[in-house]
Amino acid sequence: MTQFSHESIGPIEIIPAATALGAEVRCGRLQSIDDTIFDEIRQAWLDNLVLLFRDQALSDTHFLEFGRRFGSLKSAAATDSSRQLHVVSNVSVDGLPIGIQGHGEIVWHSDMVSFFKPPAASLLHAIEIPPSGGDTSFSNMYVAYDTLPRPLKRKLAGLTLKHEVSLNSAESGTGASHPLVCTHLETGCNALFLGSRFNTCINELPRHESDILLEFLWLHATQPEFVWRHRWRVGDLVVWDNRCLLHRRESFAANERRILLRTQVEAGAPPRIAADALERPGHQRGLASIGR
């Protein structure tokens, strides 16, 4: 646990989870933090990949203002680039859904990977939560990369993954290709960048070889020791680094209400791999975080 003292609102505590990633941040009301405290929050986000803030009561405006502290906001709407706030919900009013994603399972993925510049960060704020189900899990792609054998790392360094747009996707994309291994623009560490299991293929390999390698990488990247599972409470706000994580959502009962607010932060550049990637040091939540 790291503690910092600030006279304006009291101490800020950063409490890392006893898993491969994640930390809870205690800093009072997010709409009241100053720039000094936010600098500590941003560094904690880069260090821990996912941050949890409990007991927040943010208006739509305050939620978006907090998101903008991480960078310019990115719309996930295919037809309205100015729409920065989205509702993730299974609730309907007068027969019409108020949000997206319903109540079913959402499988492992990174957000908007078929775009040329996928978001750097995603934020969710819990307004209504069902009594059970709907948990969100995150998997650490730094440690997924670090635990690969070096010959495979060398092979992956020369490969790119084509992310096609699914016909039934809620998002519109460009069908972009990204490196299978990406060097994080801010931490300088390497992470697997798998994006989505479906509608993808490795450009440089025949399809059958691509399928075999991707199946291995997905099984490797989502093993339990790399994962942190979050059980939502009303008032939770979670922000995660989309550049070095996969995430998934469990299903929940269709007759239970679940409402969260969502926004995303623009990336400064498209995913890339550094020329010296094989010589880069691992992230601090890499091998050491799983006791290797």
N, C-alpha and C positions, 0 to 999 in steps of 0.2 A: 504494500500500500504506500502510495506517495501522497504527502499532504503539503499544500501550499496555503499560506495565510494571506488574505486580502482584507483590509479594514472595511471596504465598502459593503460587502455582504457576508463576511465571515470566511471560514476556510473552505477550500475546494479539496475534495478527496477523490482520488482515482484508485479504484479497487479492482485490480485485474482478476478475471475469473480463473479458477483452478483448472483450466482447459487450454487448448491450443490457441485460443483467441478470446477476445472480448474483455470489456471492463465496464463496471458501473461508475458513473461520475456523480458525485454529490456536490452541488454548487448552488442550491437554491433555485429560484425562478429564472428560467432561461431568458425571459424578456428583460431581466434586470442586470445581466452580466456585463462587465466592461471589456474593453479590448484586451487587457492584460490577462483576464481570466479566459477569454476565448482563445488566446494564443496557447494556453496550457491545454485547453480542450482539443484544439486542432492537433497538437503534438501527440496527445494521448490517442487520438483517432488513428494517426499514422503508426503509432507504436502497437496498438491493440486491435486494429482492423474494424472492430464494432464497438460502439459506445451505447450504453443504456442510461437514460435519465428517467428516474421514477417520479411519480406524483406531479406531473406537469399539467397545467390547465391553460393551454395556448389558444388564442383566437386564430382564425385563419390567417390574419395579417401577421400576428406574432410568429406563427409557425413558418411562414414564408420568409420573414425577416431573419429568423435563425438560420434557415437554409441558405440564404444569400451570404451569410458570413463565411460559408465554405466556398462560395464562388457564384457566378451567374447561374440562374436556374434554367433547366432544360425541360421543355415540354415533352410529354409522352403521347400527346394527341396527334393522330395522323393528319387531321384536317384543321387544327388550330394551334399554331406555333406559339401563340401568346398565352395559352392555358397552362399555368404552372402549378396549380393545385388540383389534385385528383382525389377522388373518393374510392377507396377499396372496400367493397361491401357486398353482401348478399341481400340487402334490404330492398324491398320494392315499395313504392308509394303510388297508389291508384293504378297498380298493375305495371308500373314502369320502374326498372332498376335505378337506384340513385347512384350506383357506382359500378365498378368492374370487378371481375375475378370470382364472383359467386362464392360457393361454399366447398368446392371440391379441392382435392390435392393439387398443388402446383409443384411440379417436379424440379429437381436441381437445375439452376441456370444462373447466368449473370444478366443484368438488365440491358435490353436494347443492343445486343451484340451484333445485330445485322446492320447497324448504322456505322458510318465511317468513324465517328467519335462517340463511342458509348459513354454514358455518364460516369463521372468520377465518383460520385456519392449518391446514395439514395437515403431518404428519411421517411419514417412512418411514425405517426402519432395516434395512439389508441384512444378512441372516443367511447365505443361500446365493445365489449368482449364477451363471448359466450362462456358458460361455466366450465367447459372442457373443449379440447381440440383447437385447431387453428394455430398451433405453435409454429414458430419460424426457426429453422436451423441454418447455421452458417458453417461453411467448410473453408479452411485456411489453405489457399493455393500457394503461399510461400512454402509451407512445410510439405505440401504435396510435391512441389518441385524438388525441394532439398532432399527428400527421401528416395528419389530416383537414382539408379546406378549411373555413374558418369558416362559410360558409352551411350546410354539412352539419352542423356542430356545433350551430348554432342549431336545425336541424330535429330532431336527435336529442335535444336537451335536453327536448323535450316528449313523448317517446315512451317507452312501457313494453313490456316483453317478457313474454309469458305462457309459463311453463315447465310444460308438462304432464308428468304421470307416465307413463313408458313401461310397458307391460304386462310387458315382459321385463327391467325394471330390477331390480338387486339392492337398490335403495334405495326406501323409501317416502317420499313427499313430499306436499305440500299443494296442488300445482299453483299455486304462488305467481306473482305478477307482480312484476317489479323494473324500475327505470329502466334504459334502454339505456346511459346514461352515469351513473356513480356517482361521488360525491365521497368519497374515502377518509376515514374517520372520524379517522384519526390523522395522516396526512400532509397532508390538506386539498387534495390534487390529484385531478384527474379521470381516470377510466379507463373504457374500454369495458367493459360487463358483458354478455357474450354468453351465457355459461353453457354451453349445449349447442346443437348445430346442429339436432338432431332434436326433434320434438314441441314446437316453439316457434313463436310468431307474435307480430307486433306488434299490440297491442290497437287502436291508433288508425288502422290502415291496412287497406284491403281486402286479402284474402289474397294476390292476385297481386302487389300492390305490396310487401307485407311480404316475400314470397319473394324478389323482385328485390333489395330493399335488404339483406336478411340475407345473400344470396349475395355481394353486393359486400363487406359488412363482414367476413364470414368470410375471404374471399380476402385482403382488406387486412390483417386482424389476425394472420394466420399466415404472413406472408411471411418469408423466411429471416433478413433483417437484424434482425428483432425477437426472434429465438429463441436460447436457450441449450440445448444438448443435453448431458445428463449420462450418461456411461458408468459404470455401477455397478461398485463393488468391494466385497467383503465388508468389513463394518465401517463403511461409509458411513452417515451420517445426514443426511438432507436435510429442511429445513423451508422451506415456501413460503407466501406470502401469497395466500390464495385469493380475496381481494377485488380483485386487480389483475393476475391471471394467467390464462392458459389453460395446460393441460398435456395431454400425450398420451404413450402408451407404445407402443413398437414391439413387434411379435411376436417370439417366440423359439421354438426347437425344442421340440416337445411332450414329447420324451423327456429334456430337460434340466431339472434341478431349479432352482427359483427360489423363495426364501422371504424375505419382508420383513414387518416389523411396521409397523402403521399406527395412528395416532391422530389426532384432530382437535380443534381448539380452538374453543369457542363464540365467536360474534360478540357484541359489546356491543349491537348494534342491527341492524335489517334494512338492506339497501342503500338509499341515498337519493342524491338530487342536490341540491346546495346552490342556494339562490335566486340566488346570484351566480356560478354555475358558469362562465359564459363569461368571467368576469374573473379566474378563478383562475390562479396561475402553474403552470407545468409542473413535473413531478417531476424530480429531479436525474438520474435514469436515463431521462429523456425524450429530447428531440431531440439533446441534446449527446452522448448515449451512442452514437448512430449517425452522428455527424459532420455533423449538420444545424444 
